[in-house]
Amino acid sequence: MTREDFRHEGTRALRERALELPRVAEGDSCVKRAFKARTKGFLYLGETDGTYNVMLKVGDSLDAVRTFCADRPEDRSVGSTNWVTLHFGSDEAPPPVLSDWIEESYRLLAPKKLVAELEAGDGG
């Protein structure tokens, strides 16, 4: 799949961020695009005509994510295992902090060897 497969600029930007991380593969998962470090999915992106959505896992940023989600609980939520679901309008730019949360999700779920590559400056 290519950058052009996403209709919304926000989704394209998030895709590019995910692919900057070491050894990330892009594939499909049901109706979402999955980004995996080896076999470990760390980011899922989906689109409809008027929205795009993001699913990722957080750890240390949990309190900040909860605060972010509290502004629009109908569009944003944190699950019991710290998986976060965010919905944005097609004209909304992703908040800059989302780039950090994508990396955090990668660090939590990717194999340790790949995280070590990230820390060594081989990606990210």
N, CA, C and O of each residue as an XYZ file, in Angstrom:
496
protein
N       0.841     -1.168      0.000
C       0.000      0.000      0.000
C       0.894      1.241      0.000
O       2.039      1.210      0.452
N       0.360      2.280     -0.496
C       1.165      3.487     -0.620
C       0.535      4.635      0.148
O      -0.592      4.551      0.635
N       1.288      5.688      0.237
C       0.827      6.910      0.904
C      -0.495      7.379      0.301
O      -1.372      7.863      1.016
N      -0.632      7.235     -0.998
C      -1.819      7.721     -1.699
C      -3.062      6.887     -1.410
O      -4.175      7.323     -1.704
N      -2.891      5.688     -0.836
C      -4.051      4.863     -0.510
C      -4.902      5.472      0.599
O      -6.090      5.171      0.705
N      -4.309      6.316      1.416
C      -5.070      7.013      2.441
C      -5.616      8.305      1.848
O      -4.904      9.034      1.157
N      -6.878      8.578      2.124
C      -7.520      9.789      1.591
C      -7.227     11.027      2.411
O      -7.211     12.135      1.874
N      -6.995     10.857      3.710
C      -6.858     11.985      4.612
C      -5.391     12.290      4.898
O      -4.593     11.385      5.141
N      -5.052     13.559      4.865
C      -3.670     13.979      5.103
C      -3.185     13.535      6.485
O      -2.026     13.148      6.635
N      -4.054     13.586      7.492
C      -3.671     13.158      8.836
C      -3.236     11.714      8.868
O      -2.239     11.380      9.508
N      -3.967     10.852      8.187
C      -3.623      9.434      8.155
C      -2.308      9.222      7.422
O      -1.486      8.404      7.834
N      -2.109      9.958      6.338
C      -0.851      9.821      5.594
C       0.338     10.233      6.465
O       1.386      9.588      6.421
N       0.187     11.291      7.247
C       1.278     11.739      8.124
C       1.589     10.695      9.199
O       2.756     10.445      9.499
N       0.559     10.090      9.775
C       0.771      9.073     10.804
C       1.418      7.827     10.214
O       2.267      7.206     10.855
N       1.028      7.460      9.009
C       1.642      6.325      8.314
C       3.130      6.570      8.137
O       3.951      5.699      8.428
N       3.472      7.750      7.660
C       4.884      8.079      7.439
C       5.669      8.008      8.736
O       6.799      7.518      8.754
N       5.079      8.496      9.826
C       5.768      8.432     11.119
C       6.033      6.994     11.527
O       7.137      6.665     11.961
N       5.039      6.139     11.393
C       5.207      4.735     11.772
C       6.310      4.070     10.948
O       7.103      3.291     11.478
N       6.358      4.375      9.672
C       7.336      3.734      8.796
C       8.759      4.242      9.006
O       9.701      3.666      8.462
N       8.933      5.307      9.781
C      10.273      5.783     10.132
C      10.942      4.891     11.176
O      12.165      4.919     11.319
N      10.169      4.117     11.891
C      10.699      3.283     12.964
C      11.352      2.030     12.377
O      10.990      1.600     11.283
N      12.320      1.438     13.104
C      13.063      0.298     12.562
C      12.188     -0.902     12.202
O      11.371     -1.367     12.996
N      12.388     -1.375     10.995
C      11.818     -2.639     10.495
C      10.309     -2.767     10.665
O       9.807     -3.806     11.091
N       9.612     -1.723     10.335
C       8.154     -1.745     10.427
C       7.574     -2.254      9.113
O       7.972     -1.828      8.029
N       6.634     -3.167      9.238
C       5.911     -3.685      8.079
C       4.476     -3.186      8.146
O       3.884     -3.083      9.221
N       3.937     -2.882      6.987
C       2.559     -2.401      6.888
C       1.704     -3.491      6.260
O       2.098     -4.110      5.272
N       0.543     -3.718      6.835
C      -0.369     -4.717      6.301
C      -1.793     -4.371      6.658
O      -2.075     -3.274      7.140
N      -2.690     -5.308      6.421
C      -4.105     -5.090      6.712
C      -4.525     -5.901      7.920
O      -4.020     -6.998      8.158
N      -5.459     -5.345      8.681
C      -6.061     -6.020      9.815
C      -7.537     -5.632      9.817
O      -7.896     -4.525     10.218
N      -8.368     -6.533      9.376
C      -9.801     -6.258      9.217
C      -9.968     -5.032      8.318
O      -9.574     -5.067      7.152
N     -10.542     -3.958      8.841
C     -10.769     -2.770      8.021
C      -9.743     -1.678      8.307
O      -9.895     -0.547      7.846
N      -8.720     -2.003      9.051
C      -7.684     -1.028      9.397
C      -6.354     -1.430      8.757
O      -6.161     -2.573      8.343
N      -5.461     -0.470      8.693
C      -4.095     -0.719      8.271
C      -3.293     -0.981      9.523
O      -3.356     -0.200     10.472
N      -2.539     -2.066      9.545
C      -1.746     -2.450     10.706
C      -0.279     -2.143     10.456
O       0.229     -2.350      9.354
N       0.394     -1.651     11.479
C       1.831     -1.409     11.433
C       2.450     -2.284     12.507
O       2.103     -2.200     13.685
N       3.383     -3.133     12.066
C       3.952     -4.136     12.954
C       5.465     -4.062     12.966
O       6.107     -3.765     11.958
N       6.012     -4.340     14.137
C       7.443     -4.554     14.301
C       7.591     -6.063     14.433
O       7.265     -6.651     15.464
N       8.088     -6.668     13.372
C       8.040     -8.121     13.204
C       6.570     -8.534     13.277
O       5.785     -8.127     12.420
N       6.180     -9.313     14.255
C       4.782     -9.758     14.318
C       3.947     -8.968     15.318
O       2.770     -9.270     15.518
N       4.539     -7.970     15.940
C       3.859     -7.228     17.003
C       3.230     -5.949     16.466
O       3.933     -4.998     16.124
N       1.904     -5.933     16.396
C       1.186     -4.743     15.957
C       1.251     -3.656     17.015
O       0.946     -3.904     18.182
N       1.647     -2.445     16.614
C       1.748     -1.343     17.564
C       0.899     -0.142     17.167
O       0.709      0.770     17.972
N       0.378     -0.129     15.926
C      -0.428      0.991     15.454
C      -1.411      0.480     14.413
O      -1.060     -0.317     13.543
N      -2.655      0.956     14.516
C      -3.696      0.621     13.554
C      -4.353      1.918     13.111
O      -4.736      2.742     13.942
N      -4.482      2.099     11.811
C      -5.097      3.295     11.238
C      -6.279      2.887     10.377
O      -6.207      1.907      9.635
N      -7.358      3.635     10.475
C      -8.527      3.388      9.646
C      -9.114      4.700      9.154
O      -8.827      5.768      9.695
N      -9.935      4.605      8.126
C     -10.580      5.787      7.548
C     -12.018      5.484      7.157
O     -12.376      4.357      6.815
N     -12.822      6.531      7.220
C     -14.130      6.539      6.586
C     -14.164      7.815      5.754
O     -13.169      8.537      5.684
N     -15.282      8.094      5.132
C     -15.342      9.300      4.305
C     -15.062     10.569      5.099
O     -14.374     11.462      4.603
N     -15.577     10.668      6.313
C     -15.444     11.913      7.048
C     -14.510     11.868      8.239
O     -14.320     12.888      8.900
N     -13.915     10.707      8.538
C     -13.054     10.601      9.716
C     -11.878      9.673      9.452
O     -11.848      8.919      8.479
N     -10.916      9.760     10.353
C      -9.879      8.740     10.426
C      -9.692      8.382     11.889
O      -9.983      9.185     12.775
N      -9.203      7.166     12.139
C      -9.057      6.723     13.516
C      -7.716      6.044     13.719
O      -7.098      5.520     12.792
N      -7.297      6.080     14.970
C      -5.986      5.604     15.376
C      -6.159      4.710     16.595
O      -6.917      5.035     17.509
N      -5.453      3.579     16.604
C      -5.388      2.726     17.792
C      -3.918      2.463     18.086
O      -3.156      2.064     17.205
N      -3.532      2.689     19.330
C      -2.166      2.422     19.764
C      -2.153      2.178     21.255
O      -3.147      2.424     21.937
N      -1.032      1.696     21.767
C      -0.909      1.392     23.193
C       0.035      2.398     23.839
O       1.041      2.786     23.244
N      -0.292      2.818     25.054
C       0.573      3.739     25.788
C       0.943      3.146     27.144
O       0.297      2.224     27.644
N       1.989      3.699     27.713
C       2.452      3.298     29.037
C       2.633      4.529     29.897
O       1.711      4.947     30.597
N       3.833      5.116     29.846
C       4.139      6.281     30.675
C       3.267      7.493     30.364
O       3.081      8.353     31.224
N       2.736      7.571     29.161
C       1.908      8.717     28.760
C       0.437      8.553     29.113
O      -0.394      9.359     28.694
N       0.111      7.534     29.869
C      -1.292      7.221     30.140
C      -2.064      8.411     30.716
O      -3.173      8.693     30.261
N      -1.516      9.100     31.683
C      -2.235     10.233     32.278
C      -2.472     11.340     31.257
O      -3.560     11.913     31.200
N      -1.456     11.641     30.452
C      -1.608     12.668     29.417
C      -2.649     12.250     28.380
O      -3.432     13.076     27.912
N      -2.655     10.979     28.028
C      -3.639     10.478     27.057
C      -5.045     10.572     27.642
O      -5.977     10.975     26.946
N      -5.205     10.209     28.896
C      -6.533     10.301     29.530
C      -7.032     11.743     29.531
O      -8.210     11.997     29.278
N      -6.139     12.682     29.816
C      -6.513     14.099     29.788
C      -6.929     14.503     28.377
O      -7.932     15.193     28.193
N      -6.167     14.076     27.397
C      -6.479     14.365     25.995
C      -7.847     13.782     25.617
O      -8.635     14.438     24.935
N      -8.121     12.574     26.054
C      -9.379     11.907     25.719
C     -10.578     12.529     26.423
O     -11.695     12.473     25.910
N     -10.358     13.119     27.587
C     -11.462     13.680     28.370
C     -12.171     14.818     27.647
O     -13.352     15.061     27.898
N     -11.479     15.516     26.761
C     -12.092     16.628     26.029
C     -13.189     16.169     25.071
O     -14.156     16.891     24.830
N     -13.029     14.962     24.528
C     -14.002     14.442     23.553
C     -14.224     12.946     23.790
O     -13.803     12.122     22.980
N     -14.882     12.596     24.894
C     -15.044     11.170     25.228
C     -15.837     10.378     24.188
O     -15.713      9.156     24.111
N     -16.642     11.065     23.396
C     -17.395     10.356     22.348
C     -16.487      9.937     21.193
O     -16.853      9.056     20.415
N     -15.310     10.554     21.067
C     -14.383     10.270     19.973
C     -13.068      9.646     20.423
O     -12.262      9.232     19.590
N     -12.845      9.576     21.726
C     -11.543      9.149     22.220
C     -11.730      8.312     23.481
O     -12.540      8.646     24.345
N     -10.967      7.216     23.577
C     -11.097      6.381     24.767
C      -9.802      5.619     25.040
O      -8.980      5.399     24.151
N      -9.656      5.227     26.304
C      -8.543      4.401     26.745
C      -9.135      3.124     27.309
O      -9.973      3.165     28.210
N      -8.700      1.990     26.781
C      -9.187      0.704     27.256
C      -8.461      0.241     28.507
O      -7.504      0.873     28.954
N      -8.921     -0.862     29.064
C      -8.368     -1.365     30.325
C      -6.923     -1.840     30.203
O      -6.222     -1.922     31.211
N      -6.463     -2.154     28.998
C      -5.076     -2.585     28.806
C      -4.220     -1.491     28.169
O      -3.172     -1.765     27.584
N      -4.686     -0.248     28.295
C      -3.986      0.949     27.813
C      -3.927      1.065     26.293
O      -3.082      1.788     25.766
N      -4.805      0.370     25.584
C      -4.967      0.617     24.151
C      -5.873      1.829     24.014
O      -6.921      1.913     24.654
N      -5.459      2.755     23.181
C      -6.147      4.022     22.997
C      -6.796      4.040     21.622
O      -6.179      3.638     20.635
N      -8.029      4.501     21.556
C      -8.727      4.691     20.283
C      -9.056      6.170     20.151
O      -9.674      6.767     21.032
N      -8.629      6.749     19.030
C      -8.838      8.175     18.770
C      -9.508      8.347     17.417
O      -9.101      7.724     16.437
N     -10.526      9.183     17.359
C     -11.210      9.505     16.105
C     -11.025     10.991     15.823
O     -11.150     11.826     16.718
N     -10.726     11.305     14.571
C     -10.523     12.678     14.138
C     -11.351     12.951     12.896
O     -11.567     12.053     12.082
N     -11.809     14.170     12.746
C     -12.446     14.575     11.503
C     -11.418     14.616     10.389
O     -10.233     14.842     10.633
N     -11.876     14.398      9.166
C     -10.939     14.327      8.037
C     -10.140     15.613      7.857
O      -9.059     15.588      7.269
N     -10.655     16.730      8.353
C      -9.952     18.004      8.206
C      -9.069     18.325      9.417
O      -8.424     19.373      9.447
N      -9.033     17.433     10.415
C      -8.219     17.659     11.606
C      -6.806     17.128     11.399
O      -6.615     15.996     10.957
N      -5.833     17.946     11.719
C      -4.448     17.475     11.717
C      -4.217     16.676     12.995
O      -4.758     17.024     14.045
N      -3.432     15.622     12.923
C      -3.143     14.895     14.153
C      -2.327     15.782     15.098
O      -1.446     16.512     14.643
N      -2.605     15.731     16.399
C      -1.819     16.551     17.319
C      -0.359     16.102     17.301
O      -0.085     14.908     17.174
N       0.578     17.037     17.425
C       2.000     16.680     17.367
C       2.404     15.593     18.364
O       3.284     14.782     18.072
N       1.770     15.568     19.537
C       2.125     14.574     20.547
C       1.839     13.149     20.069
O       2.404     12.201     20.612
N       0.992     12.981     19.086
C       0.679     11.648     18.579
C       1.921     10.955     18.021
O       2.024      9.730     18.082
N       2.846     11.713     17.487
C       4.107     11.136     17.020
C       4.855     10.466     18.173
O       5.408      9.378     18.010
N       4.870     11.116     19.331
C       5.521     10.530     20.508
C       4.788      9.280     20.970
O       5.418      8.300     21.368
N       3.468      9.308     20.921
C       2.693      8.152     21.363
C       2.875      6.973     20.420
O       2.843      5.824     20.862
N       3.065      7.230     19.141
C       3.350      6.145     18.194
C       4.675      5.489     18.560
O       4.780      4.263     18.593
N       5.677      6.302     18.831
C       6.971      5.733     19.228
C       6.859      4.983     20.552
O       7.472      3.929     20.721
N       6.091      5.513     21.479
C       5.899      4.834     22.764
C       5.239      3.474     22.561
O       5.647      2.491     23.179
N       4.237      3.410     21.712
C       3.568      2.155     21.417
C       4.557      1.154     20.814
O       4.565     -0.022     21.177
N       5.381      1.634     19.898
C       6.418      0.792     19.295
C       7.349      0.247     20.381
O       7.623     -0.953     20.423
N       7.829      1.123     21.252
C       8.758      0.709     22.301
C       8.128     -0.323     23.245
O       8.818     -1.217     23.736
N       6.833     -0.199     23.496
C       6.146     -1.141     24.380
C       5.956     -2.514     23.748
O       5.990     -3.529     24.443
N       5.757     -2.548     22.436
C       5.327     -3.793     21.792
C       6.360     -4.447     20.877
O       6.290     -5.652     20.633
N       7.298     -3.685     20.378
C       8.297     -4.249     19.471
C       9.265     -5.152     20.238
O       9.474     -4.968     21.437
N       9.844     -6.117     19.551
C      10.884     -6.933     20.193
C      12.038     -6.053     20.683
O      12.350     -5.026     20.081
N      12.653     -6.467     21.765
C      13.707     -5.668     22.400
C      14.849     -5.344     21.443
O      15.442     -4.268     21.527
N      15.157     -6.252     20.550
C      16.246     -6.015     19.595
C      15.929     -4.809     18.699
O      16.816     -4.012     18.393
N      14.685     -4.680     18.286
C      14.304     -3.544     17.449
C      14.286     -2.246     18.247
O      14.654     -1.193     17.727
N      13.865     -2.314     19.488
C      13.901     -1.125     20.351
C      15.352     -0.684     20.545
O      15.638      0.513     20.574
N      16.256     -1.636     20.677
C      17.674     -1.297     20.813
C      18.179     -0.606     19.552
O      18.998      0.308     19.642
N      17.709     -1.025     18.378
C      18.086     -0.355     17.135
C      17.585      1.098     17.139
O      18.296      2.010     16.717
N      16.384      1.290     17.609
C      15.827      2.642     17.696
C      16.681      3.504     18.617
O      17.017      4.641     18.286
N      17.023      2.960     19.757
C      17.836      3.707     20.722
C      19.235      3.981     20.197
O      19.849      4.981     20.571
N      19.748      3.110     19.338
C      21.073      3.306     18.760
C      21.078      4.331     17.639
O      22.135      4.707     17.132
N      19.884      4.781     17.255
C      19.785      5.796     16.217
C      19.642      5.249     14.825
O      19.836      5.978     13.852
N      19.300      3.959     14.700
C      19.121      3.350     13.383
C      17.751      3.642     12.790
O      17.475      3.242     11.659
N      16.901      4.321     13.518
C      15.552      4.658     13.033
C      14.850      5.484     14.080
O      15.316      5.618     15.211
N      13.691      6.050     13.674
C      12.886      6.824     14.616
C      13.281      8.238     14.746
O      12.670      8.981     15.513
